[in-house]
Amino acid sequence: MALPPSIPTSFVPHSASAAAHRFRTDLTGIFDLFAYAVLGVVLVGALSVFFYGRILATTQASKDAALAKVEAGIDLATVEEFVRLRDRLASAATLLDKHTALSTFFTTLGTLLPASVRFSSLHLSVDTAGTVRLDGAGVAKSFNALAVVSTAFAEDGRIKDAIFSNIVVRTGDNSVSFALSAVLDQKLVAFTP
């Protein structure tokens, strides 16, 4: 029986190394494609950095020129005046922060004292720690008026540790003479604009 003409009568099988070689060739092509893509990205990045550097250099040069122009227009005398003014304002703020103003103290004292109590002497002193002490002597119309003053000082809280001593009741009119020692809140004698 004769074979049909499309079927060959003999053939040579391909070796296994040719199949492996063809597979290796396919991986090499993919690796080459990846390497070219990375090279393209690197080149685009390098060109971008180069041109961005040029843009920044141009911008810096224009800003430097504008700054030099503005610096040339500055009047040194005006700058010196502003510096002196700033120094004077800083000194004034320092002085005012440490300035003692008694108007708040006297207003508070006038508000807290009833009309039946008066001081004959007052002495304010500031120690090295900044504590303001009040020492004074006065006369109250009665012992109850003196008690009202003590209660008013305690309720207000800005005249602290008020100690009434040397209490003497006069026999003729029942008036009471006293001495007062207290510590004042710093806000009572501090300057407030």
MDAnalysis code that builds the backbone (N, CA, C; Angstrom):
import MDAnalysis as mda
import numpy as np

u = mda.Universe.empty(579, n_residues=193, atom_resindex=np.repeat(np.arange(193), 3), trajectory=True)
u.add_TopologyAttr("name", ["N", "CA", "C"] * 193)
u.add_TopologyAttr("resid", np.arange(1, 194))
u.add_TopologyAttr("resname", ["MET", "ALA", "LEU", "PRO", "PRO", "SER", "ILE", "PRO", "THR", "SER", "PHE", "VAL", "PRO", "HIS", "SER", "ALA", "SER", "ALA", "ALA", "ALA", "HIS", "ARG", "PHE", "ARG", "THR", "ASP", "LEU", "THR", "GLY", "ILE", "PHE", "ASP", "LEU", "PHE", "ALA", "TYR", "ALA", "VAL", "LEU", "GLY", "VAL", "VAL", "LEU", "VAL", "GLY", "ALA", "LEU", "SER", "VAL", "PHE", "PHE", "TYR", "GLY", "ARG", "ILE", "LEU", "ALA", "THR", "THR", "GLN", "ALA", "SER", "LYS", "ASP", "ALA", "ALA", "LEU", "ALA", "LYS", "VAL", "GLU", "ALA", "GLY", "ILE", "ASP", "LEU", "ALA", "THR", "VAL", "GLU", "GLU", "PHE", "VAL", "ARG", "LEU", "ARG", "ASP", "ARG", "LEU", "ALA", "SER", "ALA", "ALA", "THR", "LEU", "LEU", "ASP", "LYS", "HIS", "THR", "ALA", "LEU", "SER", "THR", "PHE", "PHE", "THR", "THR", "LEU", "GLY", "THR", "LEU", "LEU", "PRO", "ALA", "SER", "VAL", "ARG", "PHE", "SER", "SER", "LEU", "HIS", "LEU", "SER", "VAL", "ASP", "THR", "ALA", "GLY", "THR", "VAL", "ARG", "LEU", "ASP", "GLY", "ALA", "GLY", "VAL", "ALA", "LYS", "SER", "PHE", "ASN", "ALA", "LEU", "ALA", "VAL", "VAL", "SER", "THR", "ALA", "PHE", "ALA", "GLU", "ASP", "GLY", "ARG", "ILE", "LYS", "ASP", "ALA", "ILE", "PHE", "SER", "ASN", "ILE", "VAL", "VAL", "ARG", "THR", "GLY", "ASP", "ASN", "SER", "VAL", "SER", "PHE", "ALA", "LEU", "SER", "ALA", "VAL", "LEU", "ASP", "GLN", "LYS", "LEU", "VAL", "ALA", "PHE", "THR", "PRO"])
u.atoms.positions = np.array([
    [0.829, -1.130, 0.000],
    [0.000, 0.000, 0.000],
    [0.891, 1.213, 0.000],
    [0.522, 2.154, -0.718],
    [1.340, 3.338, -0.902],
    [0.835, 4.448, 0.016],
    [1.787, 5.184, 0.524],
    [1.464, 6.268, 1.438],
    [1.013, 7.499, 0.663],
    [0.137, 8.272, 1.238],
    [-0.275, 9.483, 0.542],
    [0.912, 10.426, 0.392],
    [0.934, 11.236, -0.607],
    [2.078, 12.078, -0.904],
    [2.341, 13.147, 0.158],
    [1.417, 13.480, 1.071],
    [1.664, 14.530, 2.055],
    [2.425, 14.016, 3.257],
    [2.532, 12.749, 3.452],
    [3.244, 12.200, 4.591],
    [4.649, 11.888, 4.121],
    [5.653, 12.439, 4.825],
    [7.026, 12.178, 4.421],
    [7.389, 10.735, 4.750],
    [8.310, 10.234, 4.048],
    [8.721, 8.848, 4.242],
    [9.751, 8.723, 5.342],
    [10.443, 9.815, 5.669],
    [11.397, 9.810, 6.785],
    [11.468, 11.199, 7.391],
    [11.955, 11.263, 8.637],
    [12.117, 12.561, 9.272],
    [13.232, 12.453, 10.300],
    [13.774, 13.623, 10.676],
    [14.833, 13.701, 11.689],
    [14.255, 14.459, 12.869],
    [14.228, 13.865, 14.056],
    [13.676, 14.589, 15.196],
    [14.613, 15.713, 15.615],
    [14.032, 16.812, 16.083],
    [14.824, 17.947, 16.589],
    [15.405, 17.585, 17.945],
    [16.584, 18.112, 18.197],
    [17.235, 17.790, 19.469],
    [16.628, 18.638, 20.598],
    [16.802, 18.206, 21.846],
    [16.261, 18.906, 23.022],
    [16.979, 20.225, 23.251],
    [18.231, 20.352, 22.849],
    [18.978, 21.587, 23.023],
    [18.414, 22.712, 22.174],
    [17.865, 22.418, 21.046],
    [17.268, 23.451, 20.205],
    [16.016, 24.024, 20.870],
    [15.243, 23.203, 21.510],
    [14.036, 23.687, 22.194],
    [14.426, 24.570, 23.380],
    [15.461, 24.160, 24.129],
    [15.915, 24.955, 25.264],
    [16.516, 26.261, 24.789],
    [17.235, 26.223, 23.644],
    [17.843, 27.432, 23.094],
    [16.771, 28.438, 22.682],
    [15.697, 27.950, 22.088],
    [14.627, 28.828, 21.663],
    [13.950, 29.449, 22.889],
    [13.774, 28.675, 23.976],
    [13.165, 29.204, 25.192],
    [14.061, 30.264, 25.816],
    [15.379, 30.071, 25.843],
    [16.316, 31.043, 26.373],
    [16.300, 32.309, 25.531],
    [16.159, 32.173, 24.273],
    [16.111, 33.321, 23.394],
    [14.879, 34.164, 23.703],
    [13.773, 33.567, 24.038],
    [12.560, 34.307, 24.366],
    [12.751, 35.111, 25.656],
    [13.423, 34.525, 26.688],
    [13.669, 35.256, 27.935],
    [14.647, 36.405, 27.715],
    [15.611, 36.213, 26.884],
    [16.569, 37.265, 26.599],
    [15.865, 38.448, 25.937],
    [14.939, 38.187, 25.080],
    [14.190, 39.254, 24.425],
    [13.363, 40.062, 25.428],
    [12.763, 39.380, 26.383],
    [11.971, 40.073, 27.393],
    [12.879, 40.909, 28.288],
    [14.040, 40.328, 28.682],
    [14.990, 41.061, 29.508],
    [15.523, 42.286, 28.768],
    [15.816, 42.131, 27.475],
    [16.280, 43.274, 26.678],
    [15.211, 44.374, 26.621],
    [13.964, 43.980, 26.458],
    [12.881, 44.949, 26.399],
    [12.775, 45.707, 27.744],
    [12.887, 44.962, 28.847],
    [12.846, 45.594, 30.176],
    [14.030, 46.542, 30.366],
    [15.212, 46.135, 29.938],
    [16.411, 46.970, 30.071],
    [16.268, 48.253, 29.248],
    [15.721, 48.141, 28.055],
    [15.518, 49.337, 27.225],
    [14.484, 50.284, 27.861],
    [13.459, 49.707, 28.473],
    [12.444, 50.539, 29.141],
    [13.072, 51.285, 30.323],
    [13.896, 50.573, 31.126],
    [14.567, 51.222, 32.255],
    [15.517, 52.300, 31.750],
    [16.246, 52.019, 30.690],
    [17.160, 53.007, 30.113],
    [16.388, 54.239, 29.640],
    [15.234, 54.032, 29.040],
    [14.419, 55.159, 28.591],
    [13.929, 56.000, 29.767],
    [13.490, 55.348, 30.848],
    [13.019, 56.077, 32.026],
    [14.166, 56.869, 32.643],
    [15.350, 56.259, 32.715],
    [16.509, 56.939, 33.284],
    [16.893, 58.148, 32.440],
    [16.869, 57.991, 31.122],
    [17.205, 59.112, 30.246],
    [16.188, 60.246, 30.376],
    [14.917, 59.907, 30.435],
    [13.889, 60.933, 30.594],
    [14.069, 61.630, 31.941],
    [14.350, 60.851, 33.012],
    [14.591, 61.438, 34.329],
    [15.799, 62.349, 34.327],
    [16.884, 61.914, 33.686],
    [18.101, 62.734, 33.643],
    [17.847, 64.036, 32.896],
    [17.144, 63.954, 31.775],
    [16.832, 65.166, 31.026],
    [15.909, 66.087, 31.832],
    [14.956, 65.497, 32.554],
    [14.056, 66.309, 33.375],
    [14.818, 67.036, 34.470],
    [15.733, 66.322, 35.138],
    [16.524, 66.943, 36.190],
    [17.401, 68.048, 35.616],
    [17.989, 67.790, 34.465],
    [18.854, 68.795, 33.830],
    [18.069, 70.063, 33.502],
    [16.913, 69.905, 32.867],
    [16.132, 71.081, 32.491],
    [15.528, 71.775, 33.717],
    [15.140, 71.005, 34.726],
    [14.624, 71.607, 35.945],
    [15.714, 72.409, 36.650],
    [16.929, 71.890, 36.638],
    [18.063, 72.636, 37.206],
    [18.287, 73.943, 36.466],
    [18.169, 73.910, 35.165],
    [18.306, 75.142, 34.369],
    [17.206, 76.143, 34.710],
    [15.969, 75.653, 34.871],
    [14.853, 76.535, 35.212],
    [15.091, 77.169, 36.584],
    [15.536, 76.345, 37.560],
    [15.813, 76.870, 38.891],
    [16.947, 77.887, 38.872],
    [17.989, 77.615, 38.095],
    [19.110, 78.557, 38.020],
    [18.648, 79.889, 37.432],
    [17.821, 79.837, 36.422],
    [17.301, 81.059, 35.814],
    [16.412, 81.820, 36.805],
    [15.552, 81.097, 37.512],
    [14.678, 81.728, 38.510],
    [15.502, 82.354, 39.625],
    [16.535, 81.636, 40.100],
    [17.375, 82.173, 41.160],
    [18.111, 83.429, 40.683],
    [18.586, 83.409, 39.475],
    [19.289, 84.586, 38.960],
    [18.352, 85.795, 38.904],
    [17.111, 85.583, 38.465],
    [16.165, 86.704, 38.399],
    [15.790, 87.185, 39.801],
    [15.626, 86.266, 40.750],
    [15.311, 86.665, 42.122],
    [16.497, 87.397, 42.763],
    [17.721, 86.929, 42.495],
    [18.907, 87.616, 43.023],
    [19.001, 89.037, 42.480],
    [18.694, 89.206, 41.199],
    [18.731, 90.540, 40.603],
    [17.662, 91.439, 41.235],
    [16.470, 90.883, 41.454],
    [15.402, 91.668, 42.078],
    [15.762, 92.031, 43.520],
    [16.384, 91.106, 44.243],
    [16.798, 91.374, 45.621],
    [17.883, 92.444, 45.670],
    [18.830, 92.360, 44.767],
    [19.890, 93.372, 44.724],
    [19.301, 94.751, 44.429],
    [18.301, 94.792, 43.567],
    [17.660, 96.060, 43.233],
    [16.935, 96.632, 44.457],
    [16.236, 95.774, 45.205],
    [15.517, 96.220, 46.401],
    [16.513, 96.645, 47.476],
    [17.593, 95.872, 47.660],
    [18.607, 96.231, 48.658],
    [19.257, 97.569, 48.338],
    [19.426, 97.850, 47.068],
    [20.030, 99.127, 46.682],
    [19.101, 100.297, 47.027],
    [17.797, 100.036, 47.071],
    [16.838, 101.099, 47.358],
    [16.601, 101.333, 48.842],
    [17.221, 100.536, 49.727],
    [17.010, 100.686, 51.173],
    [17.858, 101.836, 51.692],
    [17.206, 102.683, 52.479],
    [17.901, 103.806, 53.093],
    [18.434, 103.357, 54.456],
    [19.741, 103.377, 54.640],
    [20.352, 102.904, 55.880],
    [19.960, 103.757, 57.085],
    [19.753, 105.037, 56.877],
    [19.340, 105.905, 57.980],
    [17.966, 105.487, 58.506],
    [17.064, 105.133, 57.603],
    [15.733, 104.682, 58.013],
    [15.823, 103.371, 58.785],
    [16.671, 102.476, 58.325],
    [16.850, 101.200, 59.016],
    [17.388, 101.430, 60.426],
    [18.352, 102.322, 60.560],
    [18.912, 102.623, 61.881],
    [17.854, 103.234, 62.797],
    [16.988, 104.067, 62.239],
    [15.905, 104.648, 63.044],
    [14.946, 103.569, 63.531],
    [14.619, 102.628, 62.653],
    [13.723, 101.536, 63.044],
    [14.365, 100.662, 64.118],
    [15.658, 100.420, 64.021],
    [16.348, 99.614, 65.030],
    [16.338, 100.341, 66.365],
    [16.618, 101.648, 66.346],
    [16.582, 102.426, 67.593],
    [15.172, 102.443, 68.191],
    [14.166, 102.595, 67.334],
    [12.785, 102.590, 67.806],
    [12.426, 101.241, 68.432],
    [12.828, 100.156, 67.791],
    [12.557, 98.831, 68.348],
    [13.226, 98.671, 69.712],
    [14.472, 99.121, 69.836],
    [15.181, 99.024, 71.113],
    [14.498, 99.872, 72.190],
    [14.053, 101.066, 71.820],
    [13.367, 101.925, 72.791],
    [12.041, 101.310, 73.235],
    [11.301, 100.737, 72.298],
    [10.035, 100.091, 72.651],
    [10.265, 98.881, 73.550],
    [11.306, 98.123, 73.287],
    [11.626, 96.970, 74.141],
    [12.015, 97.428, 75.543],
    [12.787, 98.511, 75.635],
    [13.167, 99.038, 76.951],
    [11.938, 99.560, 77.695],
    [11.063, 100.243, 76.983],
    [9.841, 100.762, 77.615],
    [8.970, 99.617, 78.124],
    [8.849, 98.556, 77.353],
    [8.050, 97.403, 77.797],
    [8.653, 96.778, 79.045],
    [9.988, 96.688, 79.097],
    [10.653, 96.144, 80.278],
    [10.411, 97.025, 81.493],
    [10.526, 98.332, 81.313],
    [10.290, 99.252, 82.433],
    [8.843, 99.196, 82.921],
    [7.906, 99.157, 81.991],
    [6.503, 99.120, 82.386],
    [6.132, 97.811, 83.071],
    [6.761, 96.706, 82.653],
    [6.476, 95.430, 83.303],
    [6.927, 95.436, 84.759],
    [7.988, 96.166, 85.057],
    [8.511, 96.207, 86.420],
    [8.024, 97.433, 87.202],
    [7.243, 98.282, 86.573],
    [6.800, 99.523, 87.203],
    [5.724, 99.240, 88.249],
    [5.827, 99.891, 89.362],
    [4.833, 99.760, 90.421],
    [3.828, 100.903, 90.306],
    [2.577, 100.562, 90.251],
    [1.503, 101.550, 90.176],
    [0.528, 101.245, 91.307],
    [0.325, 102.206, 92.173],
    [-0.482, 101.985, 93.367],
    [-1.946, 102.349, 93.200],
    [-2.328, 102.846, 92.044],
    [-3.711, 103.294, 91.874],
    [-4.696, 102.140, 92.040],
    [-4.383, 100.955, 91.535],
    [-5.293, 99.812, 91.695],
    [-5.410, 99.427, 93.168],
    [-4.277, 99.477, 93.883],
    [-4.301, 99.148, 95.311],
    [-5.198, 100.126, 96.079],
    [-5.009, 101.416, 95.833],
    [-5.810, 102.397, 96.570],
    [-7.288, 102.319, 96.194],
    [-7.594, 102.033, 94.948],
    [-8.993, 101.865, 94.540],
    [-9.608, 100.667, 95.253],
    [-8.869, 99.556, 95.302],
    [-9.366, 98.365, 95.985],
    [-9.546, 98.624, 97.475],
    [-8.573, 99.286, 98.083],
    [-8.649, 99.589, 99.506],
    [-9.855, 100.479, 99.805],
    [-10.086, 101.458, 98.955],
    [-11.241, 102.336, 99.127],
    [-12.551, 101.596, 98.973],
    [-12.577, 100.578, 98.116],
    [-13.793, 99.800, 97.920],
    [-14.054, 98.867, 99.088],
    [-12.991, 98.268, 99.627],
    [-13.154, 97.271, 100.686],
    [-13.366, 97.882, 102.074],
    [-12.819, 99.043, 102.336],
    [-12.920, 99.643, 103.678],
    [-14.257, 100.339, 103.857],
    [-14.927, 100.076, 104.974],
    [-16.145, 100.849, 105.261],
    [-15.750, 102.264, 105.697],
    [-16.698, 103.148, 105.684],
    [-16.425, 104.556, 106.024],
    [-16.017, 104.721, 107.479],
    [-16.291, 103.723, 108.289],
    [-15.977, 103.830, 109.710],
    [-14.563, 103.357, 110.051],
    [-13.782, 103.019, 109.052],
    [-12.392, 102.581, 109.268],
    [-11.486, 103.476, 108.435],
    [-10.394, 103.939, 109.067],
    [-9.435, 104.764, 108.313],
    [-8.027, 104.406, 108.752],
    [-7.111, 104.614, 107.832],
    [-5.691, 104.368, 108.125],
    [-5.010, 105.690, 108.443],
    [-4.149, 105.668, 109.445],
    [-3.349, 106.857, 109.754],
    [-1.950, 106.744, 109.143],
    [-1.512, 105.524, 108.857],
    [-0.219, 105.342, 108.174],
    [-0.244, 104.041, 107.383],
    [0.421, 104.072, 106.230],
    [0.572, 102.886, 105.380],
    [2.014, 102.827, 104.905],
    [2.559, 101.624, 104.880],
    [3.920, 101.451, 104.381],
    [3.916, 100.213, 103.488],
    [4.313, 100.388, 102.234],
    [4.426, 99.273, 101.294],
    [5.901, 98.996, 101.038],
    [6.263, 97.724, 101.012],
    [7.651, 97.351, 100.737],
    [7.673, 96.114, 99.850],
    [8.735, 96.025, 99.049],
    [8.923, 94.882, 98.160],
    [10.233, 94.222, 98.546],
    [10.196, 92.917, 98.823],
    [11.436, 92.228, 99.181],
    [12.130, 91.702, 97.928],
    [13.250, 91.029, 98.118],
    [14.052, 90.559, 96.968],
    [13.327, 89.504, 96.152],
    [12.384, 88.808, 96.747],
    [11.620, 87.791, 96.017],
    [10.467, 88.395, 95.235],
    [10.232, 89.698, 95.397],
    [9.149, 90.369, 94.682],
    [7.835, 90.382, 95.441],
    [7.850, 89.928, 96.687],
    [6.638, 89.931, 97.510],
    [6.387, 91.340, 98.041],
    [5.156, 91.811, 97.865],
    [4.782, 93.152, 98.319],
    [4.102, 93.023, 99.676],
    [4.660, 93.701, 100.671],
    [4.128, 93.674, 102.032],
    [3.488, 95.026, 102.361],
    [2.401, 94.956, 103.115],
    [1.680, 96.141, 103.570],
    [1.757, 96.173, 105.092],
    [2.203, 97.271, 105.640],
    [2.197, 97.500, 107.083],
    [1.506, 98.841, 107.302],
    [0.585, 98.861, 108.232],
    [-0.131, 100.104, 108.466],
    [-0.738, 100.145, 109.852],
    [-1.228, 101.326, 110.190],
    [-1.913, 101.530, 111.464],
    [-3.144, 102.367, 111.186],
    [-4.201, 102.133, 111.986],
    [-5.427, 102.873, 111.743],
    [-6.363, 102.822, 112.917],
    [-7.552, 103.398, 112.685],
    [-8.572, 103.466, 113.723],
    [-9.900, 103.048, 113.107],
    [-10.627, 102.197, 113.823],
    [-11.971, 101.792, 113.415],
    [-12.958, 102.303, 114.453],
    [-14.186, 102.600, 114.009],
    [-15.190, 103.164, 114.918],
    [-15.595, 102.153, 115.986],
    [-15.550, 100.861, 115.612],
    [-15.894, 99.809, 116.576],
    [-15.146, 98.531, 116.192],
    [-15.195, 97.587, 117.088],
    [-14.554, 96.302, 116.819],
    [-15.270, 95.584, 115.679],
    [-16.583, 95.747, 115.583],
    [-17.346, 95.128, 114.495],
    [-16.910, 95.678, 113.134],
    [-16.608, 96.948, 113.042],
    [-16.119, 97.530, 111.778],
    [-14.787, 96.905, 111.389],
    [-13.945, 96.649, 112.375],
    [-12.662, 95.997, 112.103],
    [-12.873, 94.556, 111.624],
    [-13.858, 93.885, 112.186],
    [-14.183, 92.527, 111.747],
    [-14.698, 92.529, 110.313],
    [-15.482, 93.550, 109.951],
    [-15.980, 93.677, 108.572],
    [-14.802, 93.836, 107.605],
    [-13.793, 94.623, 107.977],
    [-12.617, 94.809, 107.126],
    [-11.878, 93.485, 106.952],
    [-11.716, 92.741, 108.036],
    [-11.032, 91.450, 107.972],
    [-11.764, 90.489, 107.037],
    [-13.079, 90.450, 107.140],
    [-13.886, 89.591, 106.263],
    [-13.790, 90.041, 104.804],
    [-13.822, 91.352, 104.570],
    [-13.730, 91.868, 103.198],
    [-12.385, 91.510, 102.579],
    [-11.285, 91.613, 103.346],
    [-9.960, 91.237, 102.829],
    [-9.921, 89.753, 102.483],
    [-10.504, 88.928, 103.342],
    [-10.501, 87.478, 103.099],
    [-11.327, 87.117, 101.870],
    [-12.467, 87.774, 101.687],
    [-13.320, 87.467, 100.529],
    [-12.706, 87.955, 99.231],
    [-12.029, 89.102, 99.254],
    [-11.427, 89.642, 98.036],
    [-10.246, 88.778, 97.590],
    [-9.402, 88.381, 98.507],
    [-8.307, 87.477, 98.189],
    [-7.048, 88.133, 97.670],
    [-7.078, 89.400, 97.335],
    [-5.869, 90.060, 96.818],
    [-5.030, 90.662, 97.938],
    [-5.627, 90.890, 99.100],
    [-4.878, 91.299, 100.296],
    [-4.835, 90.051, 101.175],
    [-3.688, 89.370, 101.165],
    [-3.577, 88.040, 101.765],
    [-2.899, 88.120, 103.129],
    [-3.152, 87.103, 103.915],
    [-2.522, 86.942, 105.232],
    [-2.634, 88.218, 106.068],
    [-3.800, 88.827, 106.068],
    [-4.008, 90.064, 106.833],
    [-4.027, 89.727, 108.327],
    [-3.091, 90.335, 109.039],
    [-3.004, 90.126, 110.489],
    [-3.221, 91.479, 111.172],
    [-4.286, 91.529, 111.974],
    [-4.575, 92.729, 112.752],
    [-3.958, 92.520, 114.137],
    [-3.127, 93.465, 114.571],
    [-2.465, 93.334, 115.875],
    [-2.513, 94.677, 116.594],
    [-1.980, 94.703, 117.799],
    [-1.969, 95.914, 118.633],
    [-3.363, 96.534, 118.739],
    [-4.352, 95.687, 118.925],
    [-5.738, 96.159, 119.009],
    [-5.961, 96.765, 120.398],
    [-6.365, 98.022, 120.389],
    [-6.627, 98.735, 121.656],
    [-7.997, 99.400, 121.530],
    [-8.887, 99.075, 122.455],
    [-10.220, 99.693, 122.479],
    [-10.131, 100.913, 123.385],
    [-10.485, 102.068, 122.852],
    [-10.462, 103.308, 123.631],
    [-11.728, 103.381, 124.489],
    [-11.567, 103.793, 125.672],
    [-12.687, 103.753, 126.614],
    [-13.742, 104.824, 126.359],
    [-13.366, 105.952, 125.879],
    [-14.326, 107.053, 125.725],
    [-15.347, 106.797, 124.637],
    [-14.946, 106.440, 123.449],
    [-15.874, 106.300, 122.326],
    [-15.929, 104.875, 121.765],
    [-15.300, 103.936, 122.401],
    [-15.239, 102.528, 121.963],
    [-14.585, 102.353, 120.591],
    [-13.830, 103.345, 120.133],
    [-13.103, 103.178, 118.871],
    [-11.924, 102.236, 119.105],
    [-11.481, 101.633, 118.018],
    [-10.430, 100.613, 118.111],
    [-9.251, 101.053, 117.256],
    [-8.088, 101.135, 117.876],
    [-6.875, 101.378, 117.074],
    [-6.227, 100.027, 116.795],
    [-5.580, 99.924, 115.656],
    [-5.027, 98.623, 115.249],
    [-3.790, 98.824, 114.386],
    [-3.062, 97.751, 114.229],
    [-1.946, 97.678, 113.272],
    [-2.273, 96.549, 112.306],
    [-1.899, 96.723, 111.061],
    [-2.197, 95.725, 110.025],
    [-0.904, 95.319, 109.336],
    [-0.771, 94.033, 109.142],
    [0.336, 93.490, 108.363],
    [-0.265, 92.512, 107.366],
    [0.063, 92.650, 106.077],
    [-0.521, 91.782, 105.053],
    [0.428, 91.666, 103.872],
    [0.130, 90.704, 103.030],
    [0.862, 90.507, 101.773],
    [-0.098, 90.838, 100.644],
    [0.372, 91.610, 99.672],
    [-0.485, 92.023, 98.553],
    [-0.230, 91.158, 97.332],
    [-1.307, 90.915, 96.617],
    [-1.180, 90.245, 95.323],
    [-0.427, 91.171, 94.377],
    [0.444, 90.605, 93.591],
    [1.286, 91.404, 92.679],
    [0.439, 92.220, 91.707],
    [-0.737, 91.730, 91.367],
    [-1.605, 92.437, 90.411],
    [-2.124, 93.752, 90.973],
    [-2.159, 93.870, 92.311],
    [-2.645, 95.119, 92.908],
    [-1.680, 96.273, 92.724],
    [-0.397, 95.979, 92.566],
    [0.590, 97.058, 92.445],
    [1.286, 97.055, 91.087],
    [0.879, 96.179, 90.193],
    [1.496, 96.119, 88.868],
    [0.850, 97.147, 87.948],
    [1.659, 97.701, 87.062],
    [1.148, 98.676, 86.097],
    [0.324, 97.975, 85.048],
    [-0.863, 98.481, 84.788],
    [-1.700, 97.969, 83.703],
    [-2.120, 99.151, 82.852],
    [-1.844, 99.081, 81.557],
    [-2.184, 100.219, 80.705],
    [-3.687, 100.366, 80.535],
])
